[in-house]
Amino acid sequence: MHVFWHRRDPRTRDNAGLAAAARSGTVLPAFVYDADLFETLGARQRAFVLRHVGRLKARYRTLDSDLIVRVGDPEAVLVELAEEYGAEAVAYNEYYRPARRDRQRAVEAALASAGIATETHTDAVLVDPRRLEERYANHGRFRDDWDAVPKRDPYAEPEPEAFATVRDGETVPERDADIDLPEAGYEAARERFDGFLERGIRSYADTRDDLARAVEEPTRAVSRMSPYLAAGAIGIREVWAAATDAFEAATGDERRNVDKYRDELSWREQMYHLLYYTPDLAVSNYKSFPNAIAWRDSDEDFDAWTRGETGYPLVDAGMRQLNAEGYVHNRPRQVVASFLTKHLLIDWRRGARHFTERLIDHDHASNHGAWQWTASTGTDSVDVRIFDPVAQMAKYDANARFVKAYVPELRDVPAEAVVDWPTLSRDEREELAPDYPHPIVDRNEGYERAQRVFEEALGKR
């Protein structure tokens, strides 16, 4: 018998470690509520992940088995379970967040001391980071090498007879969230993805930044699969295979649209690659600077940013979407991160921590890799990348559909005035929307200050 330790993979389909354990004999599925790790998640994501685990337990029961649920330190719990059920090995999937790697090493040491074998498997990514070079100058070079590695097909769900016939009286811990969460579980993830495959993926490159469509058809303009991928509710091989099938079936311009979605999946892979080779990605600049970046320490500005009260409509709409939904569309996600790190010159780590606390799609690799990219401390080859929040709105939300959906103070203001809000006079702003904040930083002054500070950190001034 093998114990299979479910970690961030609450699914029976396309689960590399579970499929391998089932090929070796009878499988006893187990989940350990590891408080030390779970408490590092934001309350929203913690509640969401646990709902997925609850669906997983229900799935095992339909397979005439059960998910053994325990609370405690995995290194102690897994030894006890293996000894109780006479298991010769414990199998699990590998994850790259430093705290999870530390926990895995502790589990391996405890099981080895008890004479119990361990088996690890690559599951969270399509390509094991160890198969690639340690560093890449840009995403294009990464994708060239990554594309050259064959991608395996999704793993089938093991047959019911592969699982131990057990019943466990313990329930999955439940946690509350301050927002409405999406439906949890593999079936919900697959249903959302099927809808996107049917009505979204063939226009993805053209609609992914269309913020009006993001309001009208939020799971068609983009897939919004990130909460499910972050929770591990659906396997990455399954998503990649379906997207590749769509690519191969597409013709003409649809192929470009579909391939852009596959490229976004390869960006996710690069973030995991970065984390694997840079374990301190969440706390240290990836890029080396000859001089320290002169970050500002302003609680007042940071708090205005978190509330969505900066006086920059697209920034505020993005932050209010985060507050209301635990999710931010990718375009405003980049804009709010750039605004914090450039126009306000507040350390990216502070913004990344706030996202960790509030997002339901928080992913340790993607969150910190993306924050560093936007902050110009990461893999981007541009010395100082600054997203102008006014120009970004003019390009991607010219009719103010997205902004007005999240910033009610501006719903009666003409769209062109919303776009130009930070450039209007104070009197004009007060007449148009007296309840909406004035800009907390001058657009040009913030831009020029960021340019100067980063050039000084780079030794170019």
Secondary structure by P-SEA (a helix, b strand, c coil): cbbbbbcccccccccaaaaaaaaacbbbbbccccaaaaaaccaaaaaaaaaaaaaaaaaaaaacbbbbcccccaaaaaaaaaaaacccbbbbbbbccaaaaaaaaaaaaaaaaacbbbbbbbccccccccccccccccaaaaaaaaaabbbbcccccccccccccccccccccccccccccccccaaaaaaaaaaaaacccccccccccaaaaaaaccccccccaaaaaaaccccaaaaaaaaaaaaaacccaaaaaaaaaaaaaaaaaaaaaaaaacccccccccccccccccccccaaaaaaaaacccccaaaaaaaaaaaccccccaaaaaaaaaaaaccccccaaaaaaaaaaccccccaaaaaaaaaaaaccccccccbbbbcaaaaaacccccaaaaaacccccccccaaaaaacccccaaaaaaaccccccccccaaaaaaaaaaaaaaaaccc
